[in-house]
Amino acid sequence: MNRISQNIKKIIGLVVFLTSIYLFFYFKYNDTAFILVYHQIGDYKGGLKSLYVKKDTFNRQMNFLYNRGYKSITLSELRYRIENNLPLKKVFCITFDDGYKSLEDAYYILKKYNFKATAYLHIKAILNGVYSYPNMPPADMISLEKVKKMLDVFELGSHTINHPDLTKISYEEVLYEIKESKKFLEEMLNVKVNHFCYPFGKYFKNHKEILSKEGYLTATTLNAALIEKKNVDFFFLPRVEWKEWSYMSFDDFFKNFEFYIKIFLGL
Ligand SMILES: [Zn+2]
């Protein structure tokens, strides 16, 4: 009898312990959101592994979020929700950098789950049809005609014209990249372009003033973190790189530890 009551005490202790941990994470992450960042959807073709997520993996990731009740929202809505102190529970954003041909594969997967995403276009590479970068195999880009047909899923953002490191060019050149890329996309595709993504995730703090003056609402970086309402800066939004498990280092995992906890607990 004594032994049974000791076991019951242990079980109660464990339940209290696990509940406290859950509540701790619940209050910490329940009102946070996250922005996912992808580059190419498809098999690894060489160069930086972090730039690829296989089609199957991408589908599994979207399926996981869908089954857990997450809903994708646009970056404009994210900003609106934060500014109006609306709940962020179970909402997230999806972003794609550069505008690779594989956007089309992502499109059909996103459509299946009724998810929306933002595609940041690197204009020069798209006009060339291919993006060549040192130590990377040349990558096929999506065409503007194809992009036009996918606007029911993708909102478009600027990723500059020439994809320069903005911290290494003059103020006039930065202004040109930010201003002309927006103008080009808006005129060519007849859409509003309100969002920007820093090439290579590189920026200076004063880029915020230029972006805001040119009419952008948000800009994303490659810094890893969740979106918290307090202290959010819409012009330096962090993003989560949800990599293939097999390509993930310890460092990658710990960098996004809060994200994995959040989605594992379904918060
Ligand atoms: Zn890029």
Boltz pocket constraint, residues with backbone or C-beta under 6 A from the ligand:
constraints:
  - pocket:
      binder: B
      contacts: [[A, 97], [A, 98], [A, 122], [A, 159], [A, 163], [A, 198], [A, 199], [A, 200]]
      max_distance: 6.0
